[in-house]
Amino acid sequence: MVYRFGLFEFDATAGELRRQGRLIRIEPQPARALALLLSRPAEVVTRDELRAHLWGADTHVDFDRGLAYCIGQVRAALGDSAENPRFVETLPRRGYRFVAPLHLATPATSNPTAAPADAPTPTAVSPPAGRHAAGAQVPASVRAHAWWPSVALALLAVSVLVWTVWARMVPARPILAVAVFDNETGSPAYDRLASTAADIVVERLTALGPRGLGVVGNTPTLRAPRADRSPEAVQQETGADYFVFGQVQNDDVGVRLVVHLIRLDDDTHLWVTRVARAPTDLGDIEDIAADRVAEAVRRHVIERDPNAPRFTR
């Protein structure tokens, strides 16, 4: 089945995504998630349905983090945004929905016209005996064509030189690591909130696009408690330039999420936010925090805006 939407075409059987005919790289698991969403346009595909479709009942993985990664990769491939979705809409705590107009198409098949069975077979023609033999004069046109290999090599060398200089001038994309949030409330009831909040942050940051930012969110150091990790260990294990970590804490109104963005080369705190909610009103707390983190990373890390705020409330 081939789905067409916007400038994109997705072959669900082959797992291939194309934009105006150009192949877009997408990993197999995110491709399967996209196929399920496309098979049910305008319907809510629950998180549990996606988990079952991607991993099955017998696979034991961190579903929340894996699902957030898959959806983030889908959005990155489509150039989509969680804050202003054109294709994949997030329904907090429920699932996802494909919202763009969709058309089904039949895969194009190649059916070149076969040559007639009695068509004559071209016959190679050999040059006259003795032509260009030793001592024979080489025509001027042949001598001129002999220069082309040298010209082609020279052009190739210039192209390589230009590309090398350009690559050195273009800064490498920053790498950002996201740790599992720490539950500091003392109540195991908020363990899932801490894990889910980090997963949604990974999803939002991945949606910013792979060209502008690399996101790492699933290494042993990033899953360790705060007391057992250090910025040095995070940088060494992930190669990250920036680090996001958060805490679930008790608050006067109930519960709050505190999220930090630091630069690892000098341990500088670039930004922090706090989102507080009553225990009975936690439905959007992770999404609000994740949206704020994405905006802060966009301005502080990708755009390097000197006027970017240090605190968001």
N, C-alpha and C positions, 0 to 999 in steps of 0.2 A: 504494500500500500504506500502511495506517495501522497504527502500532504503539502499543499502550497499555502503560504501565508506571508503577507508583506512581500519582501524581496527574497524570501527564503523558500527552499524546497527540501523536504525531509523524506528520505526513503526509509520507512520503518523496517523493511526486510533486511536491507544492507546496513542500517544504522548510519547512513551518510547524510550529513547536513550540507546544503549548498546555498550560497548567497549570490544571486545573479549568475549562476553556473559555476561559481568558484567554490571548491571544497573547503569547508570550515572544519577544523580539527575539533572533535568532541570524543571523549572517552566512552567506552562501551556502556558503563553503568549509567552515566548521565544521559546517554542516548536512549537507553531503555526507559528511563524516567520520562523523557520527552515523548517517547512513543506512547506511553500510557496516557499522558495528559492530552495528546493530540487525538487519541482514540475516543476521548470523552469531552469534546469541546463544550465550554460553558458550564460544565458540571464540576462540582467539588470532588476532587480525588483526595480522600483522607490520607493522613500520614500513615495510618495502619495499612491501608491498601497499597501505598507506595512501598512500605517496608516489605510486605509480603511479596510484591511483584519483583523487587530488587534482590532480596536475600532469601526469602522462603522461611519456613518455620524452624528449620533445623540448623540455621546459621546463627552463631552467637557473636555479634559485633555490637559496637556502640552505634545503635540505629540512629539516634538523634543527630550525632555528629556526622555520620555518613550521609544521612538524608540532607542535612544542611549543605554538605559539600556538593552533592549531586545537583541540587537545585541551583546552587551558586554557579556551578559549571555550566548548567543550561542557560542561565541568564547571561553569563559571560560570553558564551558562544553566540547568543542572539543580540548582544549589546543591550540587554534589558536592564531595568532598574526596579528594585523592590519598592522604592518610594513612589515611583510613577510608572507602574508596569504597563507595557504595551502588549506583552504576550502572556507572562505567567504572574498571576496574582496570588499573594499570600493571604490566607485566612487564618489569623492567629489561633493556634491550638487546634485547628480543624484540619487544614490541608492546603491544597493549591488548586488553581483553576486556570485553564487556558482561555484567554479572553479575546484574542484577535480573530477577525473573520478568517474562515478556513475553507479551503477547496480541496477536493480529492482529485487525483489525476492518475492516469495509467502510465506506468513506467515506459519511457520511449525505448523502442527496440530497434536495433540496427539491422536493416535488411537490404544490403547493397544489391544492386542489380547484377546478376551473374552474367558473365560473358557467354555468348553463344558457343555451343559445343563445337561447332565447326569453324570457329573464329581462327584465323591463322596465327600461329605462334611466332612472335617476333624472333628474327634470326640475328644473332650478333654478327656484325660486319668487321672483318679484320682489315687493318690498313694494308695498302699495297706493300708487297715484299720490298724490302730495302729502304722504305721510307724512314726518315730520321736515323738511318744507320750511321755508323761512325763516319765522320767526315762530311756528312750531308748538312746542308744549311738549315737551321731551325727558323721557321717563319717568325716575323716580328710579333704577331699576335700571341704566339706561344711564349716568346721571351717575355712579353708584358705580363702574361698571366702568372709567370713564375714568381713575380713579386708579391702576389696576394698572400701566400702563407706567412711571409715576413711581416706584412702589414697587419694581418689578423693577430699574429702573436704580439705585436707592439700594442695594438688596441686592447688586447686582453690584459697585458701588463699594466697599462694605464688604468683600466677599470678596476683591477685588483688594488692598485695603489690608492685610487680615489675612495673605494669602499673601506679600506683599512683606516684611512684618515677620518672618514665620516664616522666609522664605528667608535673610534677613540674619542671623537668630539661629543657623541651622544651619550649622556649619562646612563648607566645601568639602572634598570627599574629597582625601586626599593623593595626590600623583603620585610614583611611584618608578621610577627608571631603572636598568636592568641592563646592564652592559657585558659584552662577550665577555671571558672570562677570559684572562689572559696566561700563555703557556707560558714559564716562566723556567728550564726544565731544560736548555735547550740541545739537546734532542733533538726532531726533528720528529715522532717517534713519538707524542708527547703533544699534538700540535696538535688532534687530534680530541677528546681528553678535555677540553681547554680550551673548545672550542666547544660540545660537548654539555653540559657542566656548566652553562654559562650558559643554554642552552635549557631545561634541566630546572628551573632556578631560576625562569625566566619562567613555565613551566607551573604550578609550585606556587603562585607568588604570584597568578597570574590566578585560580586556583581559590579564593582567599580571598574572591572576590566583587567585582563591579564597583562596588557601592555603597560599599564600605569602602575601596577602593584602586584607583587607576589605574596600570597597568603599561606602561612604554615599554621596548622591547627591541630596536629595529631601526632606528637612525638612524646616519648616518656617524660621528658622534663616539663613539657607543657601540661601534662596530666598529674604531675606531682603536687602535693599541698604547698602552699606558699612558703612554709617554714623549711621545706626541703629543696627549694629551687633558688637560684640567684640569677640576676641579669647576665652575669658572666657565663653561667651554664647554658642559659637560653641562647645567647649569641653563639657560643661554641657549637652547640648541637644543631641549631637551625640555620645559622648563617644570616640571621635577621639583623636588620638595621633599626627596627622599631619593635616595641613590645606593648601589647594590650593585656591587661589583667583586671579582674574585678572582684568585688566582695558582696556577699549577701549579708546584710546586717540588720539588727533590730533598730527600730526607729520609733519616735514618739507616736507616729500615726500607725505604725505596724511594722512594715518591712521596707528596706531601701536597698537599691543597687548602687554601688559606687564603682565607677569604671575609670581606669587610668591609661594614659598614653605616654610612654617614655621613649626617649632616644637612647639606644643602647651604647653608643660609643662614648658618651659622657654621663650616662645615667640621669639625663635631664628630664624632669617632668614637663611635658609640653601641654598637657590638657587633662582635665578631670570633669566628671559629671556625677550628679546624684539624682536618682529617681525614687521617690517614696510613695508607697501605696498602703492602704489598709489590707489586712490579710484576706478579706473577702473581695478585694478589687484588684487582683493581680493579673487580670486577663491580658493587659497590654504593656506591662512593665518591661518585659524583655524587648519588645519591638521598639518602644520609645528609646530605651537605652541603646539598642543597636543602630537605630537611625541617627542618633546623636554621634555615636562613634564613627559611623561612615562619613558623616559631614566633617567631623574633626580631622579624620585621616585625609580626606580629600583636600582640605585647606592646608593642614600642617605638613603632610608628607608628600602628596602628589604635586600640589600647586606651590608649596613652600611660601604661603602667604604670610608676610610679617605682621599683618593686622588680624590674623586669625585669633579668636578668643581663647583664653586659657581655661575658662570654666563655662560650662553650659548648664543652665538650670531650667 
